[in-house]
Amino acid sequence: MRVSSLALVLAVSTALSACASARTFVPATTEGSDALGYGAYLSGRFAAGEHDVDDAAKYYGVSLERDPSDPTLLALSFFYTTSAGDIDQAGKLARRMIVATPDDRASRLVLAVAAMKQQDYKEARAEIGKSAKGPFTSLTVSLVDAWAAAGQGDATAAADDIKSLRGQPGMDAMAAFHQALLLEYLGQTAAADTAYTDALKAEGPSPRVLNAYGRFLERNGRAADASALYAKLATTPALSPIVNAGLARIAKGEKPAPLVERPQDGVAEALFGIAASLTEDSSTDVSILYLQLALYLRPDLDLANILLGDRMETLQKYDDAIGAYREVSPASPYHRLAAIQIATDEARTDKTDDAIRDLKDLTAADPKDIEAWTALGDAYRSANRFPDAAQAYDQAVNALGTLEKKDWPLFYARAISEDRSHNWSAAEADLQQALKLSPDEPQTLNYLGYSWVDQGRNIPQALTMLEKARSLKPYDGYIVDSVGWAYYRLGRYAEAAKTLEDAILLVPGDPTINDHYGDALWKAGRKLDARFQWNHALAFGPEADQKSKIEKKLQTADGDHS
């Protein structure tokens, strides 16, 4: 995690700067130093490197107790305590942070959020008002102040805060949405209706805008307008949970609560929106921090838990992701999505039987759920149960409507399962269908092209496909190997040897690539080098059938296994 990227994208205070600088922190002298404190620091640093925020917070906290005057340890402890979701303890640390840096942004934000939790809107405004300002921070400061002002009944101050965001790069959509939420909260119904319409134009039909405006229409006796809005957006997959929930309420004659009932809900919504905007991998840690603050204010903010699970998956913290998804309420329109992701992460953590059981329950409850069938196929495939995987993918394909470009991965996944089930004709058809939907996918081009080359079929066409795949992904050693093997099959041995040497440099320890390289060297007349390369292939642990073929070549000095 680099300080410069965090500061540039988020302007998240000296606390985060200290987190990065502490990567190279070493006490001036170990003589007479507290071994326990330094050991805790090293454990914290290791946990932080593994993105284990709970352990990082714990160990940095222990280290800070042993050396309470160290500003680096204080900053690290504060950051990871906040990221772990212990906002009450983070608030205590924030009080210590602002002694040295009164306008520290992250500390003032945590203190303002803590005040919002207690409905102390005056204190929240005082705390956020002392925060340093910056290009990105102004969004957080203005939205927190606007909602705290609304909590005080100060509509003018809230409006001024939103107005200050208008025209700033990338902030118009967020400003429009929160203006609508604030007007609705303040009881200005007609103005809120206009603002929601503006928000739909500014941000597009996002799940949060649709949910807020749909609820607004339903609650204000405009069920027909809400139904029309839902019907217009019913075919958008990301919006279907909101649409289905809204239509179900209308059918039952139920009137929903507003999306934001309290000022602290508005701040939670703002923090969630900021976290959702941080899509780069380098911003994942900070996105998690914002999500924890949002969930502190509103634990039932299900999309925040969904996004937290997604961010944990980015860090490959799958157990933590499962924990976040389990917080999604069974009554939430996103509960099914969370259940699918739980099963997906169970498969990723070798709990495949649990994943398959859970996904079979989901598909039994809704046989048309494409995502559940696809996830079940993935789980079977990870367990090497390829015929079962193909059957699950069959159900997903059958549930598709008009095929679109985005559907290509499903046909690619089914092709792999069919191929591994010794049903090449079906696999070939699915690979061709995947390429028809999306012609420039390197892995599909490689899979079909290499399969044809290995079978001795359509080799000139296969080479064209493989060279295209290589141009799209030039540093993929397996694709480079496929190109080299096509050259070999066409008798272009010198080109094959050169290309396969490039593949070896990209993937040094693969037995198949080393075996291919040996064959090409043999045909190119470099027989000593070929034998050396085959021995390399044996050393890298080939499968039993490949191993016996390589051993036979070494014994007979016959390098042609084409």
N, C-alpha and C positions, 0 to 999 in steps of 0.2 A: 504494500500500500504506500503510494508516494504522496508526500505532503502536497506537492504542487498541484496534483490533479484534484485532490480533495479541496484544497483552498480555492482553486479556480472554479470548480463545478459547484461547490456548496458553500464556500466561505464558512467553514464550521469551526472556527476558533483555534486558539492556541492549544487547546486540549488535544485536538487531532494532530497538530504539528508536533506536539511532544510525543504522541504515540509513535510517529514515524521516526523521530530522532532517537527515541529510546532503543531502536533496533541495534544501535551500536553503543549503547550506554554500558560502561564498565566503571565500577568504583575506582576512585583515584588510587586507592591502596586497599589490598585485602588484609593487610596486617592490622589486627585488632578489630576488623569489621565483623558485623554480625553474620555468621555463616548461615544461620537459619533464614535471615532476611534475604541474603543474596541467593540462596537456594530457591526460595519462594519466587524471587524475581526471574530466575532462569526457568522455573516451571511455568510461570506466567507467560514468559516470552515464547516458550515452546507451544503452550496452549493457544496463544494468539496466532502463531504461525499456522496452527492446525484449524483455525477459525472456531475454536472451542471457547465461546465467549463466557460461559459459566465458570469454567476452570480458570480462564484468564482473569476474570473479575476476582475470583477467590484468592488466587495466588498473588496478584498484584496488591490486593487488599492486605494480605499478610505481610508482604514486603513493605508496604506503606506504614503499617503499624510499627515495624521495627525502625523505620527511618521517616517519621512523619513530616520532616522539613524538606524532603526532596521533591521539587516541583514536577520532575519527570514522572516519578512514581504516582504522584497525586493525579496528574493528567491521564496516565494510563489507567489507573484505578477508576477514575471518573468515567472515561470513555467506555470501558468494558462493563462496568456496572450498569450503565445506561443501556448498553447493547444487550445485556442479559435480561433487561426488563425490570430490574430492581430500582424503580424510579425514586422510591422514598429514600433509599440509601444514596442514590445518585444526587438527590437534592442536598443532602448533608455535605457531600463532597463538593458540590457546586458552591456552597457557601464559603468553603475554604478556597476554592479557585478564584473567586472574585475579590478576595483580599489582595491578591497580587495583581490581578487583571480585572478591574471593575467592569469593563465593557465586554468581557469574554462572551462570545455569541452563544456557544453551546450551553454554558452555565446559566446564562440569563434565560435561554429557552426552557431549560429544565425547570428552573425556578418558576417561570411563568406558567408552565404546564401544571406544576404542583399546585399553584394557586388556583388555577382553573378547576382542578379536581375538587378543591374545597369550596368552589363557588365564590372565591374571594376575587371578584373581578377588578376591584381597585388595585389590589396587590399585583395581579397578573399584568395589568397595564403598566404599573410602575416598573416591574421587573423587565418586561420586554422593551420598554422605553429606554432602558439603560444599555441595551445591546448595541454593539458596534454595528454600523450599517455597511452594506456592500451590495454589489449588483444582484446577487442571488438572495442574500439575507433579507433584503427589503420585502420580498414576497412573504417570508415567514413572519417577519415583524408586523407587517401590515395586516395579515390575516388574523394573527393572534390578537392584535389590538382591536381589530374590527369586531371580533366575536366577544371579547371582553367588554367593549363599549356597548354592544347590543345587550349583554347581560346587565349592564347598568341602565338600560333604557335610553342610551344616548345614540339615537338614530343618525344624527348629524355627523358625529365622530366616526361612526361605522361607515357611512357613505364617503366621508373624506378619505378614509383608509383605502377603500376600494378604488376611488378615483385616482389615488396616487399610483396605482398599479397600471392604469390604463395607458397604453402606448409603449410600455416597457417591453423589450423583446421577449417573446415567449410567455407573457403573463396575461394576455387578454382573455384567453379561454378560461383560465382559473379565476380571474377577476369576475368574468361574466357569470360563472356558475355560483360563486359565493355571493355575488350581489343578489341573485335570485333566492338563494337560501336565506340570506339575511332579511330580505324584504318579506319573505313568507313568515319567518320567525317573528318579525316585528308587526305582523298583522296587516301589511300593505298588500292586499290580495291582488288588486288590479295591476299594480306595478310589478309584483312578483310574476304574474302571468307573462307580461311583456319581457321581463328579464329572462325567464326560462326559455322563451322563444329565441331570444338573442343568444343564450348559452348553447342551445342546440345548433345554431348557425356557426357559432365561434368554435365549438369543440367537436361538433358532430354528435351523432347519437351514441355517446359512451354509456356504459352500464350505469354509472352514477347519475348522469344527467337524466337519462331515461327513467330511472327508478324514482328520482326526486320529482320530476315533472308529472310522471304517470300517477304517482301518489297524490300530488297536488290536485290534479284534475279529478281523480276519484273522490277525494275528500270534499271537494267543492261542488258536488252534484253534477259533474260533467262526465259521467261514466261513458257516454257515447263518444265523446272526444277522446277519452283515454283508450277506449277499444279501438278507435280508428288509428291512434298513434301506435298502439301495440301491433295491430294488424299490418301496418306499413313496414314495421321492422322485424316481423316474425321470422323472416328467412335468414336473418343474420345470426350465425351460431353463437357469437359472444353475447348476444342480447337475449337469447332464447330463455334463460332462467328467469330474467326479469319479466319478459313478455308472458310466459306461462303462469308465473305467480300473479301477475296483475289480472290476467283474464280469469283466473280461478277466483280471485277476490270479487271481481265484478259479477261472475256467475252466482256467487253466494250472497251477493248484496252486502258484502263487508266493506267498511271504510277503513283504510290503513292509517296508521300514524304517519306524521311527516318524517322525512328522512332525517331531519335535524330537529330534535325536540328541545335541546338545551344548548346553551352557548358552548359548553365543553364538547358536545357532539360536533359542533361546527369546527372547532379547533382540531378534533380528531380527524374530521373529513379533510381539512387542509393538510395535515401532516401526512395522511395517507396519500393524497394527491401528489405531494412533493416526492414521497418515497416511490410512487409509481412512475414518476418522470425520470428517475435515476436508473436508466436501463443499461448503462455500461458496466461490464464486470468489475472495473476498478472502483465503482461506486457502490458495490453490493453491501459492504460493511456499513456504510453510512445510511443506505436505504433501510437496513435492518434497525438502526438506531431510531430513525423517524417512525418506523412501524411500531416499535416498542412504546414510544411515547404516545402514539395514536391509540394503541390497545390499552394503555394505562388509563386513558380518559374514557375509552369506550370498549370494554372487553368483548362486546357482542358485535363489533364491526367485522363481519365475516370476511369481506373482501380483503381486509388487512391481514387476517390469518391466512387466507389463500395466497396472498402475495408474499407473506413471510415464509410460507412453505416453499414457494417458488425460489425465493432468494436463498434459502437454506440448501435447496437442490443445486443451485449454481455453485455453492461452496462444497458440494458433495457431502453435506451433513444430513444424511437421509433420515436418521432417527429424529433429529430435531425438526425436520420437515414434517414427518409423520405426526409429531407432537403438535405442531401448528395446525395441521389439517384436522386433527381430532377436536380442536376447539370450535370448529364450525358447527353451529347448532343444527340438529336434525330438522328443524323447521325452516332452515335457510334454503333459498332457491339454489344455493351453491353447494348444498350438502352432497349431492350426487357427484359433482365434480371433485369435491374433497375426498370422497370415498374411493373414486378411481385413482386419484393421486396417491392415496395411502397404499393401495394395492400395488401400484407401480413401484413405489419406494420399497415396499416389502420385498418385491422381486429383486430390486437392486441390492438389497442387503441379505440376499440368500435365504429369505423367508418365502420361498417360491410357493410352497404348499399353502401357506396362509394367503398369499396373493391370489392364487388360483381359486381357492374357496370363496374369498370375498368377491372376486369378479364374477364367478358363476352365479352367486346370489344376485348380483346387480343385473346380469343379463337375463336371469329368470324373471326378475321384477319388471324389466323393460326390454323385450326382445328386439326392439328397434334402436337401441342405444349403440350407435356406431363407435363412440369413444370407449365404451365398456368392452365391446367385442374386440376392438383393436388392442386394448390393454391386455385382455385375456390371451390373445394371440401372442403378444410380446412376452407374457409370462411363460406360456408354454414353450416358446422358442428359447427363452433363457434357460429352461430346464431340459433343452434338447429333445423335447417332445414335439417333433416337427409335424407329424400327421395331425395331431390335435391342434397345433398352431394353425395349420392350413385350414382346418375346419372352422376355427374361430374367425379367421380372416374372411372365410366364405360368407359368414353371417354379416360381417361388417360391410362387405362389398354389396351383398343383397339389399342392405338397408340404404345404400346410396341412392340419391336421386339422379339428376343430370350430372354427369361426370365433369369435374373441374380440374384445373391444374393442381390445386392443393391436394388432390386425392392420390397423386402419384406415389407417395410413400407407402400407402396401403398395398398397392399392387406390387411394389418392390419387396415389401416384407413377406407378402404371400408367396412371391416367386422364390425367395430364399427357402422358405419352409417346404415348398413343393419340390425344389431341387434336392434338398436334403432328405426328402421322402421318396427319392428316386422316381419322380414324376417330371422329367425334363420338359416334355411337350407342354404341360400346363405352365411350368416356370417360364419357358421361353415366351409363351403368349402373354404372360403377365409383365415380363420385362419390356416387351414391345409396347404393351399398353401404357406402361409407366413412361416410356420415352415419347409416346404419342401425346401424352398429357403434358409432359415437361421435357423437351428434347435436350436440354443442356445440363442434365444432372450427371456429374462425373462418375458417381458410384454406380449408377445404372448402366451408363455407357461401358464402364469397366467390367461389370459383372457379365453382361451379355457378350461383349467383345471377347473377353478372356475365355469364356465358356466355349464360344465358337472356335477360337484358336486351339484350345486344348482338345476339342473334338475333331479338329482338322476340317472344319466346315466354314464356308463364307469368309475365308481368311482375308482377302483384300478388303472386303466391306468391314470386317472386324478391325483391321488395322486403321482404317479411316476413323472409326468410332473411338478407338483407343488413343489415337493421336489427338483427337478433339478433347478427350477426357484429360490428356496430359497438358494440353494448352490451358484448360480451365483450372487444373490443379497440378502445377508443375513440380511441387515438392512432395507429392504423395509417392512414396517408394513403391507401393504395390501397383499403382497405375503405370509407373515407369517400367516395372518388371513385365507387366502385360504387354507393353509396346515392344520391349526387347524380345519377348517370347514369340510375338507375331513375326518379327524380323527373322527369328530363328526358323520358324515354320516355313517361311517363304524362301529360305536358303540364303538370306542376306547376313552371313555369319559375322562379318567384321562389324557391321552396324549393330547386330545383336549383342556382341561382346561389349562394345562401347556403351550401349544403352543399359545393359545389365550391370556393368560396372557402376554406372550412375545410380542404379537402384540399390546396389550394395552400400554405397556411401550414405544413402538416405535411410535404409533399414539394414544395418549391418548383421543382425543376428537371426535373420529368417532363413530356415533350412531350404525352403523351396526356391527362394531367390538365389541362394548360393549354389543350389543344384543346377538351376537354369544357367547360371553364369559358367559353371563348369562345363556344361554341354556345349555352350557357345564357344568357349575357349578351345575345347577339343576339336570342334569343326573348323575353327580358325587356324588350326595347326599348332596351338600352344598347349601341347599335351601334358607337360610337366605342371604348368599352371592349372590345367583342368583338374588333375588329380589332387593338387593342393586344395582347390576349391571344393571338390567333393568331400574331402576329409573335413573341411570346415562345415559343410552341410551336416555331416554326421555328428559333429561336435555340438550342433545346435538343437539336437533332439527331434528329429523328424518322426512322423507317424510310422507305424510298423511297416506298412506296405511300401512307403517311400524309402524307408531305411534299407529294406532288402534290395530294392532296385539300385540304390547308390552303391551298396556293398558289392552287388553283382558287377556293376560297371568298373569298380576298382579292381576286382579280381580278374575280369576278362579284358581289362583295358579297352573296352568298347564303349565309347561315349555317346553313341547314337541311341536315344530312347524315344525318338520321334515316332 
